[in-house]
Amino acid sequence: MTTYSLIDTEEIGSDPIKSLFLIDQFDSSVAEYEILNEQYSSTDNGYVNIVQEVEITLNAALPQSFTQTLLDQLGAAETSHLVHNTTIFIQDEDVAQSTVGNNTRYQSDAFSHYNIRNDEYERLSEVNNERIFPNYLLGALWKKEGPLQLSNTKIEEYYTMFNAIPSLVDSNILSEPPRINGYEFDNEEIAFNSNGFIDSALEEKTDYYKVLLNNFNEPRDLYASANTHVYVDFDYTQTDSTKTGNTPFFNRIKLPFANRAVPTVFPNGTLGEQQQTVNSYSPINVIFSQCQLSDVLLKSFRQSNSINRNFTVNGNEMDIKVYDILDLIENIDVAGLEDRSDEMFLKSPNEPLISQQNNPFLFFFYKLKLKGKMRNRNKANLKTFEDLVVRGEPHKKENIGFKVVKRIQGRNTPIQTFYFANRVGLEDFVDTQVKFDRVYTYEVIALYAIYGSEYSYTFITLPDITLPDEERKFTIRFQNNPSIKIAELPVKTHTMRIVDPPPILPEISFFNQKTTKNMLKINFEHQDGNYVDEYNIRPIRSFAGNQEYLSKLNQYFNSDNVLMHTGKTSEGIYEIYRLEQPPKTIKDFENSLIAVVQSGVVYANGQRSKNGVFVDYIRHQQRYYYAFRVLTHRGNPSELSPVYEVEMYEDADETFMSYGIYEMEEREEFSRNNKMRKYLQIVPNFEHITPNDVDLISEFTNTNNALTALTLGLKDLDQKLFEYNNKNRYIKLRLESKNSGKKIDLNLMFDIKKQTN
């Protein structure tokens, strides 16, 4: 956790009375106090304040010079002090682990993801305003509520792009990630009809992105304008942000959360605090929502009369933008609630807004209700003299929302701003309104309501230094008015870019024809799926002019390392490099490109085969050294393959060949491991995974004890798959090499282990 200690800079050392209690200059109590009287009253604007009469006794051992200096300072103490000192805890960056795509794991709080290859969508995104493309947040609300509930609402206008494309109403932006054993687990979600067969027509109708592309020439200026400022005021959760099955590419930002203390009764009966680990509705959000004025709070993130206030943050001075929430409530009017043409307000229809009812009387009724609830909230958080002056306690705060300001790199003017009410489960922000190969910066700002204090003193009596020591006392009237400021705390700025990730190297094999001299065949077999080597993560090596692509990948992965290779970007175009002398480094291959090949086979659906064959003619009894790269559909290269050493020789009337991996003197690090994740999925039949839950419930009351007696498989099975610790019960998995025919058997046995942590 990162700790932000906020102190009003102008308040530091400005209160001589506070210094009496916070600075022990004489190794004893400098002053003592007694509360003589306490009462609550109302401020001019109707909110609650606290008034206390306090008697302060100075330490008898204080020298007379100190007392005289204090008297001089007390003359200036009858001024008000505006204080919002607090401590805020915010989650550190790069601690969130997410699962994206086909089990690809990222350790980052922000990443770009190339999800589906859609060449047309990529080209259109590069030359059009990003705000005319699907808004994932709008799609999340539509998916959650459903078109029937949202019919004839403002949300339907947004969803059909202000009726520019009415057919969008029957489609969905969000869709479940495709199953790993689905027909196209490396592509978008497949639509099935009621008989369980793939329905291409249904897929074209239900995929929001495909419907959009089929109607792309329709003008959508109103929709583009509305996407300038997007307000998110519904329960948008991490579950929603995982449904990216049809999204070609997107940026994902993890919104931070504050560790808020929750009063808790622990099992031993003691009282304490437990830390929340997810965002949840703050009390202020709840109050505004109950009064049907949540749009007022959320739109204040944009429209407030904010000022820069100087704070000392962790010892360093910093200007933070703040505005007063009580002034905001006082100045609410009906006219200020109207939707602007550059705004999109996303809220569930079952949570009505008073601004949409066009009823001035009802509006003022709810405004009074809001003031009443905030009055009670203020009173519960007012600081007393003892809290504020004697102990110097930090003020309470709550995280009420976030702003994400999106800019094109190199420009100060935002192109979009997203505003989030801090509701239950808020975690990930998915941005689908991005151009391919454009660099964006996202500034994440957390908005905190700080229950500050505007306190002052009125002196009833002043100390008389001529009196005996025990009578050196004075009386003050302490008054504290509420001052709730919303502070914008910059958390993190992310730089992100969508590019085509590097393709997986093909399976490469060499062949010769025994009856043909000098002819060598090289076969390239395209690899589908995604490849992640968690144990050998490293950058692509600089080679043959790929430096610009490497810098783009650095922004794409938010890392110097390549975190994933994928088959979806391969175009089936292969570069072939050849040397006749042993290479020392890969740089020796840079000027030895001999061919670029692509298959001439085109299937009935118009797709070109991604497999390839190259025929080379080489001299016998001469060793050759080959290396290969595969290109993406945008012409970007993969990593250079391992170096292969090949030699052909003639014996009587036949030709023979030998080949293998050549280890260079300066060894290049690479991995020859292929993960089985993209090829293999073992799913037992249902009767083998049914637990003996009825027996466990009848015999045990504790789950830890029941775990020792857990078995899987129906009772009447002749043979059970999960016979724990039985070496005679296993799955035999046989792997056979396509080239050599060699076989290897893997016997998979199962064991049950009790969790110990």
N, C-alpha and C positions, 0 to 999 in steps of 0.2 A: 504494500500500500504506500502511496505517496501522501504525505501529510502537508497541508497548506495551512500555515498559521497566519491569519489575517488580523492586522491591527491597524486601526485608523491612525494614519501618520500624524495628523494634527492633534490627536489626543495624547500622544506620548509626552509625558512630563508636564502636561498643561493643568493638572489638577493637584494642587498642593495638599489637599485633604487626603486624597488617595495615597499620596506618597508617605503619609504618616503611618499607614498600615502595611504598605508593601515594601518599605525600606527600614530595616532594623539597624540603625546606625550605632546604637549604644549597647548591643548585646542584651537588650531587654526590651520590653514592650514600650514603643514610643508613645502610644496613645491607647486609651481604652474608651469604649463607647457604650451607651445605653439607649435603647429605643423607648422614648417617653410616650409617643402616641403614633398611631398608624391608621390611615383611612384611604379608601378608594374614592375617586371622584371622576368627573367627566371632563374631557378636553373640549375645546371650542367646536371641534368637528364631530363630537358625540362618542369618541372612543374613551376607554378607561385608562386612567393613570393612577399612580400610587403616590401618596404624600405621607412623609414620616417626620416626626420631630425627634432629633437625635442630640443627645448630650455627649460631648467628647471631653475627656480629661487627659491633659498632657502629662507626660512622665515628669515626676518631680526632679529627676536628676538632669533634666535638660538644661544646658547653660542658658543664661538670659539672652545671649546674643542669638541663639537659635530661635528662641521664642519671639524676639523682636523681628527677625527675618520672616518668620512664619506670619506674623501680624501684617507685615507689608504685603505678603503674597495673598493673604486672605481678602484684601481689599479688591483684588482682581478676580476672586473666585466666584463672585456673584454673576457669572456668565454661564450660559448653557454649554453643555458638552455633548457632542453627537458621537456616539460610540457604537461600532458594530463588530467588535472583536470576536472572533470565533475560530474554530479549528475544523477543517474539512479534510476528509479522507477520500481519496479517489484511487480507483484500481490502476495499478501500473500497466504500462503498455506491454504487449507481447507476452501475456500470461494466459490468454484464452486459447484453448485448443478446440478447433472445429473440424467437423468431417464434411467434406465437400466433394461433389462429383462421385466418382467410383472409388470410394474409400480412400481418397487422397487426404492426407492429414497435413494441416498447416499450423505452425506455431506463430501466430501473428494476430494483432488486433485489427488488421486491415489487409485485404488482399484483393487482387483482380482475378477473375476466373473466366477462362474461355471454355464455354460449356458445350456449344453445338456449332458445328461448321455450317454456316449459311452464307454462301458467297454473295448472294444478292443483298441480304440484309447488311453485310459488312460494307459493300460498296455504297449503298444508300445512306448509311450512317455517316460516312465520310464527307458527304456533300450536302447534307441537310441539317437543319437546326435540331439539336438533340432533344429539345422540348416537345417535338411532335411524335416522339417514339413512346412506347408503352411505359406508363408509370407503375412500377411494381407495388408501391404503397397503395395506390388506387385499386390495383388488382387484388391486394390482400383484403381490403375492405369488401370488395365485391364478392370474393370467394367466401368470406366469413358470413356475410349476410344473405347472399343469394339474390338472383335477379328478381324473384317474385316479391321479396320483401322490399327491394330497392326500387321497384317499378314506379315510374312517374316522379322520381325525386331528382334533386340536383346531382346526385351521384351518377344516375343513369346518363345525364347530360355529359358529365365528364367522361364516362366510360365509352360512350359512342362518339367521343370527340366532338361534342355539341351537335350530334346527329349528322355529322359529316359521313359516317359509315355506320348506318343503323344495324347492319348484320353483326357488328361486334357485340351486341347485347347477348347473343347466344354462345359466345366464346369465353375463354378464361385465360387471363394472363398467368395465373399460378397453376401449376400442375405438379403432381407427385414426381419425385425423381424416379426414373425408370429402374425396373428391377435388374439385378445383375445377370439373371438368366433370361431376360426378355429378348425379343427379337433384335432390338437395336439399343442395347444397353449403353452404347457410345453415342446415341443420338437422342432425339426428342421422344417424349412419351407417345406410345402408340394407342390409338383409339380402337376399341373392340365393340362390335355390335352385340345385340342380345344373344346371339348364338355362339359368342366367343370367338368370332373370326375378325381379323383385321379389317377395318372399314376405312378405306382411304378418304371417301367422301365425308364421312363423319369427322375424320381427323382434320380435314381442310376447314370444316365448319367450327370446330371447337377450339382450335389453336389460334389464340388471339394474334400471334405474330404472323401466321400465314394469312389470316383474313385481312390484316393490315397491308401486307405486301400485295395481295390481290387487288386492293383498292387504294394503292399508295398515292395516286395522282389527285385524290380528292383534297381540296384546300382545308387546312386545319389551323388557321391563324388564331381563332379563339382559344383552342385547346393549348396551343403553344404559349399564349400569353398567360393563361391560368396556371401553367406549370412554373411560373417564375417564383411564386411563394406558395409553398405547400405546407398546410397545417395538418398534423396527424394527431387526432384525438379519439382513437379507438384502441381496443386491446390488441395491439400489434405485437406478436410474440415471436420467439425464436422458431417455433413450429411453423409459423407462416413463412419465415425467411428461408426455410429449407426447401420450399416447393418451387424450385427453379427448373423443373423438368423441361420446359419448352423455351427457356430464355437462352438466346444465342451467347450472350456474354454480359457480365455485370461487374460492378465494384461492390464490395461488402465492407462496411465500417462497423466495428463493434463499439457501441455506446458504453461509456463507463458507468459504474454504479458507485454509490457511496455506501460505506458500511454503517448503516444506521443501527443504533442500539435499540433492541427490543426488550422491554421488561419481561423477565422470565423467572418462573419458579422451577428450580432444578430438582432432580429426583430426591436429593437429601433434604428438601424442604427449605433451602436457603434461597433468598432473593438475589437476582443478579441481572446481567444484561447479555443477550445473545445477539451476535452480529448477523444481519441479513446479508445474503449473497446475491440477491437479484433486485432489480428495480421494482418499486411498487408505488401505488398511488400515494402522494403526499397529502396530509390533511388539508392544505390549502386547495389542492386540486379537487378534493372531495367537496369542499364547501362551495366552490364555484360551480361544480357540476350539479350539486343539489339545488342550486338557484338558477339552473338553466342558463348560466352565463359563462360557461367554460371557454367559449370563443373569445370572450373579453380578455381573459387571462392569457390565452395562447396567442392572440393577435397583439397583445402588449409586448411580446418578445420582439415584434417588428416596429410597432407604432408608438412606443413609449417615449416620454420626454426625458430621455436618459442623459446623464452627465457623467463625466469622468471624475472619479473620486480617488484620492491618493491613499493607498494602503501600503503598509510594510508587510511584505509577504516573505516569510522565512528569512527575515533580516534585510531584504532588499526592497527598495521602494518601487511601486508599480501602480500605474493608473488603471483602475478597473471601472468599467461602465456600470452604473447603477441607476435605478429609478425607484420611486416610492410607490408601494402597492396601495397604501391608504389614499394617496392623492389620486391614484388610478381609479379607485372605486368612487371617490367623490366626483370625478369628472366624466364618468360614463354617461353617454347620451345615446339616444336611439340612432341618430344620424351616423355616429361613429361605428355602428355595428353592421353597416351595409357591406356586402361583398364587393370587392373591387375586381376589375377585369383581369388583374394580374395575380389573383389569388385562387387557390383550390383548397376548400375546407373539407377534410375527410373525417366524418363523424357518423357513428351508427344512427340510423333513423329512429331507433327505439329510445334514444337519448335526445329529446327535443331541445331546441335552442329558442330562448325567448326572442332573439333577434329575428327569427323566421316567422313569428306570429303576428307581426304588424299591429301590436296592441299596446299603445303607450301606457295605459293604466296598469296592465299586467307587468310591463317592464319596470315601472317604478315600484310596484309591490315587491318584485323579486330583488330589486336593488336594495330596498329596506331590509329584506330578509338576509341578503348578503352582508350588509353592514352589521346586523345583529349577530350573525354567526362569527364574523371576523372580530367583533367586540369581545366575545367570549374567548376566542382563540388568543387574542392579544393579552387578555387578563391572565390567562394561564401561563404566559411566558414573560410577564413583566419581572424585571430584576429589582430586588429590594436594595437598600443601602448596604446591608451586609453582603449580599451576593455580588454587587457591582463594585463597591468601593473598598470594602474590607478584604474580601477574598479574591476579587478580580476574576470572577468566573467568566468563561467564554459564553457568548450568547448562543441560544439554540438556533438551529438552521434546518432547512429541509430542501432537498433537491426537487424542484418542481418541473424541470424539463430540460431540453437540449435544443441547441441550434446547430445545424450543419451548413456551413457556408461553402458553396461550391464555386470554384473559379477555374478559368483556363490558366495554365501556368504562364507567368509573366504578365498577367493582367490583375489590376486591383479590384475592378468592378465585378461583383458576383454575377454569374449567369443564372444561378438558382440558389434558393435558401429553403431549407427544410426545418420545420419547427415541430418538436415532439413534446406532448404532454407526458410527464413521467407517470405512466400507468403500469398496471400489473404485467410483469413478464417482458417489458421493453428491453431489448438487448441488441439485436442486429438490424442495421439499416442496409437494405439492398438497393442499389442505384442501377436501374436498367436504361436510364436516359443518358447514354454516353456514346461518343463517337469512337469508332475503331481507330486505334493508333493515335489518339489525342491524349496529351498529358493534362491531368486535372489535379488541383489541390483541394482538399477537404479540410476546413478548419472546424474542429469539434469544440463547441462551447457549452459548458454546463451552467445552468441557471439555478441559483440558490436564493431562497428567501431567508434573510437573516433577521431575527427578531431583536433588533437593536434598541438602543436607549437614547433618548434626548433628555438628559437630566440637568438639574440646576440646584443651586443652594441659595437660601435667603437666611441671613444671619439675624438671629434673635438677640443673642448676647455675644460679646467678644471677650476674650480672656484679658484679665487685668494682671500685668506682670508684677504689680506692686503687692498683690495679695499673697498670702502664704502658699507654699507649694501645693498643698492638698486642695486648694481652691482655684488652681489654674485650669479652669474649664470654660467651655463655651457651648452654646446651643445653636443648632442650625435647623432649618426647615429644608428637607430633601424632597424634591419632586421629580418623578421620572415619567415622562410621556413615551408612548410606544412610537417606534420608528422602524417600520418593516421595509427594508430595502431588498430589491431583487438585484443580485450581483451576477454579472456575466464573467465566468471564470474560464479563460482559454485553457483547454486540456491538451490538445494534440493537433498537429497539422500533418495530414498524410498526402503524399504525392503518389499518384496511381496512373497506370496506363494499360490499356487492353491491347495486346499483340497476340500473334499466333505463336503458341508455345512450340518448342522444338519437337520434331517428329521422332518416333522410335526408329532406331536403325533396323533395317530388314534382316531377316535370316539369309545369310549368304552361303552359297555352296558352289563348289567347282566340279566340273565334269570334263571328261575327254572321251573321244570315240576311238576305240582301240585300232580301228582300221583306217583312221584318217590322221595324217601327219599334221603337226603344228597347230591344230585347232583346239582352243580352250574355250569352254562355255562357262559363263558365270551367271548363276541364277539368283535373283533377288525376290524374296517372298515377303510381301507387306505384312506388318504386324498391327493388329487392331488393339483397342483398349488403351489404358493408361498405365504408365510404368513409373513406379516410385521406388527408388532404392534408398531406404531410410538409413542404411549403414555406409553408404558411399556417396553422400551428397557433396557435390563440388561444382565449380563453374564449367561451362563449355570453354575449351581452349581456344585462344586466339589463332585463327588460321584463315588464310586466303580472303582477306577483306571482310570478315564477319564482325568487325569491331562495333559498327553502328548497331547491328542486331543485338550484340551482347549488352550494350548500354540500355537498349529497350527492355531486354529480359530482366535486367537489374531492377527496373522500375516495375515491371509486371509481377515479378516474384517478391518484390520488396526485400531482395537478398542478392548477394553476389553469386549464390549457388543456384543451380537449376533444381527446382523441387519436384518437377514432373516432366516426363516426356509422354507424348500422346500420338496415337495412330491417326486421329481424326484430321490432323493438319497435313498429313503426307499427301503429296500429289502424285507419287509414284514416279518421280523424276530422280534419277540417280547419277551422281558424279563419280567418275572412275579415274583414279590416280594410279600411275605405274612408274616404278623405278627399276633400273637394272643393276644398281649398286645398293648395298645394304644401307638403309637410312640410320642416322644417328638420333634425329629428332623429327617430329612431324613437320617442321618447317622445310625439311628437304623435299616434301611433296608439293610445295606451293606452286611450282612451275612445271608440274608433271601431269596436268590434267590431259587425259587422252580421249575422253568421250563423255557425253551426257546422253543418257538413254531413257526412253519412256515406252511403255507397251503400246503397240498398235491395235490391241484388242479392245473393241467397244461393244458393250453388252446391249441387249435389246432395249433396256431402259435408258440408253444414252450415256451411261456411266462408263468411263474408261477403266480398264483393269489397272490395278496398282502394282501388280507383279511385273517383273521385267527379266529379260535375258540379254546378255551381251556376249558376242563371239569375238575372241581375240586370237590372233595368230602370232605365236612366239617360237623362238628357236629352241631346239632340243638341247638338253644338257646345259641350260643357262637358267640361273635362278632369277625370278622376277618378284618384285615386292609391290603388292597392291593395297590401296586404302580407298574407302568409299564414303560418300555422304549422300543423304536423301534430302530433297528440297520440299519446303512447304508449298501450299498453293499460292503463296505470296512471294515465293522465290527465296525464302530464308533457309539457311542450311542447318542440318543437324550437327551433332558432334561428329568428328572424324572417327571412323571405325577403327578397330584394332588392325594392325598391319599383318597381312597374310603373305607368307613366302610360298611360291609355287614353282615347281620344276617339272618339265616333261622330258622323257627320254624314250628312245626307240630300242626295242629288243626284237631282232629278226623281223617279222612282218607285223608286229603289234606295237602300239604306243601306250606307254604307262605314265602315270602322273602321281606326284606326291605334293601335299600342301599342309600347312599348319600355321599357327600363330607365331609371328616373329617377335622376339623380345629385343628391343633396341638397347644399345649400350646405356643410354640415359633413359631408364625405364619410365614409360608413361603410365600413369595410374588409370586403370579402367576396370570395369567389372564385367565378368562373363556370366554373372548370375542372372537367371530369368525367373521372375516371380510367377507362381502358379495361380495367383489370385484371379487373373483375367481369363484363365482357361478352365478352372475347376471349381465346381460347387457341389458339395455333398449334402443332400437333404434327405434325412431318413423318412420312411413312411410313418404315417400318423400313429399306427398301432405300436410303433417302437419308441415313441416319445411321450406317451401318456403316463403321467406320474401316478403313484399310488396314494393320491391325496385323501381319499376316504379313510384309508387305514391310518394315515398320519394324523388326521383330525381326531379320530376316535382314541388314539393312543397317547398323543402328546399335547401339551399345552404350551411348549416353548419351541420356537422355530429352530434354535441352535441344536436342541436335542433331536428334533425330528429330522434334521439334515443327515444324521448318521444312519437313518433307516430309509432314506429316499431310494426308490428304484424307479426305473423307466421301462415301460412296456406292459401291454395288457397281460393279465394273469394267465390266460389260456393259450398263449403263444408257445409253440414247441421249442423255438429258439429265440432268445432275446439278444438284441444287438448290443445292449449296454450291460454286459456281465462284468462288473467292476473287478479288477485284479485277476481276471481269468484269462490266461494266455491262450486258451483254446477258442476264444471268441474275439474275432477281429474282422476288419474289412481289408481285403487284399486289393491294392491299387497297383496295376501293372503299367509301366511306362515303356514305350518301345521307340527306338530311334528310327527316323525316316531314312537316314543315310546308311547306317551300319547294320540295322536290324537288331542291335543289342537290346536286351530287356533288363529291367530292374523292377523288383517287387517291393512295395512298401506295405507292411502289415500295420494297420492303424488300430490301436487298442485304446480303451477309454478308462479313465480313473476319475473318481469323485474325490474332491479335496474340500475340506472345511476351511472357510475363510478365517484367517487368524487376525486380521487387522480391522 
